[in-house]
Amino acid sequence: RWHDPAIRKHLGLEKASDAEVFAEIRKRKDNF
């Protein structure tokens, strides 16, 4: 759930937009 503050904090993206957080998570999943 990319809108979860804990996930944003873990990614270092507390201040990022939802789209930025979503893109970062997609990128990390693609690298799996």
Buried (B, 14 or more C-beta within 10 A) or exposed (E): EBEEEEBBEEBEBEEBEEEBBBBBBEEEEEEE
